[in-house]
Amino acid sequence: VDYNRSGSPLAEIVTEPDLATPAEARAFLAQLIGDIKYTLDLGENSERSIRCDCNISVGKERCEIKNVTGLKNVETALTYEMVRQIKILKAGGKIERATMNFDESRGVTYGARKKEFEADYGYIDEPDLGIFHIKALADSITIKEAPAKMIPRIADQYGIDQKMAKQLVSTSADLAQFFETVAGKYGKDVAVKWVAGPVTSNWKRFEEREGNTDGILEIIGKFVAGTINDSECGIEIKALMTGESAEAAAESSAGLETLITEFLDANPKVVEDYGKGNTKAANSVIGYVKKNTGGQYSSADVVETAKRLIEARLQ
């Protein structure tokens, strides 16, 4: 419902009382926010905020914690209030319906006022409000696939694990769609190699630059056609997505490859374990690279490069 309060649109979403724990409430809100961001076309400069009125009961009367902001605060407020109510009941006390405030600095709830019952509000009908039948309008509206539904579908449709699908979608639903574009054009293995690798690693910077994925698709196409090799493809993708020169991207890539090669030479068991199916063995190089570069490279970049170099040794 758009109440348009003081010129700012206000949408109010009310859930059924079917969330069992504070952690579940936080997870629900995180998913809801993700769905809203993806399905609604909100301008980058538009003001956006979310406030939660959290109703909680441990089996008796409920209390409402008003205007809580932030996912962590929602979980903290609900946890404190849950413990408070349990202690009262264990001591033989009674929970009174009340409106609570949340003190963010102390992480505690405190009473604001006793909660009115419905009869106390003195509702009266407003004769000037018309009746609107909106089923036909609602049925005519199509919305994009929600991220929560996209994850299992992508995993099942393209035969990738849920963790990879979640990484793609949580990074950006647009990235997940690009993965599908590449998979549809060049096959799943190519999409996994490049989109789930260097494209994902550089996606945030690419979004900040408001880049167009057509260029990335063209580079991947050159790799598939054999006109550029594995290393050149990675360098071109990084240069396009970050705005670096190809020379700078190549230098950065070469430096990373040198460090990883040193690590693999000193730790041949990593290659051996990877070859036996333990792909997580590639993660062992992250600490070595970060220690020697002061965190210059992202973990995703390190692992993707390590996998490529390990696979080259196994051929």
N, C-alpha and C positions, 0 to 999 in steps of 0.2 A: 504494500500500500504506500503510495507516494503522498506523504502528508505535506510536502513542500514547506517545511517549517522555516520561517524567516528567509525565504528565498532559496534555501538549500534543500534538495530532495532528501527525504528520509524514508528508507525502506525498513519495515519492521518484520522480522522473521520470528515466529513462535514455534517451538518444538514441542512434541509430546514429552511427558516425563519418563523417557526411556533410556537415559544415560546413567550408567551404574556407578562410575567412579570419576573423580576429578581429572584423571589422566585421559579418560575416554571423552570427557567434555572438551578438553584441550585439543585432542586429536580431531574431534568433530569440527571444531571451529577452524582449525588449520585447513581441513579439507573444504569446508564451506567457503573460506576466503579464497582458496585456490580456484574453486569453481566459479565464484563471482568474478574474479579477475579475468578468467579466461572467456566466460560466456557473455560478459557485458563489455561493450566497447567504451571504456572509460578513458578519457583523455589523460595524457601523462601529467598535465599540469592541473588537473582537477583535484579539488580537495576531497580526500577520502579518509574516513575514520570509522571505527567500529566500537560500540560500547555494548556491554553485556549486562543484563539483569539476570543474575544467577539464582534460581530457586533451588533449594536443597532441603531434603528431609531424610532422616535416617530411619524412617518408619513411622514417625508420629506426625506432628504438625510441621509445616514447612516455614522456612524463612527466606526472604529475598534479599540478595546482596546487590545493591544498585550501582549502575554505571561503572563497571569494572573494565579497564582498558588493558589490552595486551594479553597474549595467550598464557604467558608465564603467570601473570597476576590472577587470571581466571582460575588456573589450577591451584595456586597458593591460597586464594581466598576460599575456594570450595573445600580444600583440605583442612584449613583452620576451622571453618564453620562446622564441618563434619565432626571433627574431634571435639569441638565445643559442645555440640548437641549430644554426642555419645557420653561425655563426662556428666552432663546434667542428668541424663536418664539413668546412668549407673548410680548416681548419688540419690536417686529417688525423686528427682525434680520433674518438672513438666516444661515441655517446649511450648512457648507462646508464639503465635504467628506474629512476625515482626519484619520490619524493613531494616536492613543492616547496611552500614557503610564499610568500606575496606580501606584501611590505612596501609598504603603501599610501602612506606618506609619501615614500618614495624612488621608487616606481613600478618596483620590481625584484622578481624572484623569487630565492629562495635555497634550497639543499637542506635538507631536513628529515631524510630517511632514505632508504635504498635501498628500492625497491619490491619486495615479495614477489611471487613467482609463485604461481599458483593452487595448485600442489602444496605450497607452504610453509604454507598456511593449515591443513592437516590437517583438512579437512572430514569430518564423520561424519554419518550419517543420524540423524534424531531420530524414534524409533519412535512417539512420542506425538502427532506432528503428523498430523492427518487430511488426506484428499484432498477438496478442495471443487471441485465442478463449477459454475461461475458463468456459463456462457454464457447460460442462460435469463434469469438475473437481469440480465446486461449488456444483452441484447436488449430487455428490458422498460423500460430507462431511456431517457428522451428528454432531450436537453439543448438549450439554446437555440442558435440560429445563432451561430457564432463571428464576431467582428468582421471577421476577415480574409476570410471568405466574404461577409459582409454588404456590404462596400464595392463589389465588382464587380457584385453583384446589384442593389443600389440604383441604381448608375450606369446599368446596362443597362435595368432595368425602368422607370425614370422619365426616361430620356434626359438625365441630367445628367453633367457631366464627372467623371472619377475624383477630381480634386482636391477638388471640392465634397463628393463622397460620403465621401472620406477625412476631410475636416474635420468633417463631421457625426458620423461614427462615432468618430473619435479624441477628440472633445469628450466624447461620451457615447453609448453604444449606445442608451440610453433616448431621447436627443435624436433619433437616427436613426429610431427607432420612431415618435416623435411626427411627424417629417417625413412618414413613410408614412401616418400617420393623417390629417394635413392634406391630403396629396396625394390620398388616397382619397376624402375628403369634399368638398374644394373644388377639386381639380385641382393638377397639378404646378406651374404658374406661381405660384399663390398660396403653395404650400409653399416654393418657392424664394425668393419675395419676403420672406416673413415669418419662416419657420423658419430658413432659411439666412442670414438677415440679423439683425434685432434679437433674435430668440429665442436664436440661437447666441451673440451678443455678451454676453447677460446670463445664460447658462445656469448658469455656476459659482455665481454669487450666488443664483440660484434654487434650485439643489440644496442650498446651505448652509442655506437657509430651509425646506427640505423642502416646497417648493411643489407644487401640483397643477396639471397641465396642462389640466384641464377649463376653468379660467378663461381661459387663453390661447386655447383653441379657441373659446370663446364670443366673445371680442373679435374674432378673425379672422372669425368668422361675421357679426358686425355690419358689418365692413368689406365683406364679400362682398355682404351685403344692401343696402349703400348707406346705412346709418343713421349711420355715422361715416366721415370722410374719411381719406385716407392719413396725414396728420399726426396726427390724433387716435388712429388705430389704433396708431401707433408709440409715442405718449405713454402710452396705456393699457397696452400690453404692458410697457413699461419700468417703469411704476409698479407693476404687479402683480408683476413678477419681482424687482424690487430692494427693494420695500417702501417706496419713496419715495412722497410724496404726488403726486397728479396735477399739482398746481401746480409742485412742484419738478422733476418729470420734464419738464413743458412748458417751464419756464424753462431747464433744461439743454439740451433739444432746440433751443429757439429760439436760444440762444447758439451752439450748434454750427452751426446753419443759417446764422446771420449770418456767421460766419467763413468757411464754405465758399462762400457767395455772394460775399463779397469776393474770394476767391481766383479763382473762376470768372470774375468780371467782369474781373479783371486778366489772366487767362490763357484767352482764348476758344478757343485751339487745343486745350485739354483737351477741351472740349465737342465740337469738330470731330472730333478723333481718336476719341473715344468713339462718335460717330455713325457713323463709318466701320467700326466693329466692334472697335476696340481698347479693350475694357472695362478693361484694366489702366491706362488713362489716369487713371481715377478714383483710383488709388493715389497719384498725384502730390501730392494735397492733404494727405496724412498729415503730412509734415514741417512744413508751414505751420501746421497746427492744433496739433501738439505744441509747436512753438516758441512759439506765442502763448498756450498754456494750461498749459504745464508738464506735459504728459502727462495732462491731466484726463480725456480721452476715450480709449477703446480704439481701436486701429486698425480693428477690425471695425465699430465704431459709425461712425467717420469715413467709411469706404469705403461702407458701406450708405447713409448719409445723402447722400453725394456722388453716388452713382449715382441716387438718387431725384430729387435736384435737377437733375442733368444731363438725365435722361430727361424731366423736366417742361419743360426748355428746348427739347428736340428735338421736342416734340409740336406 
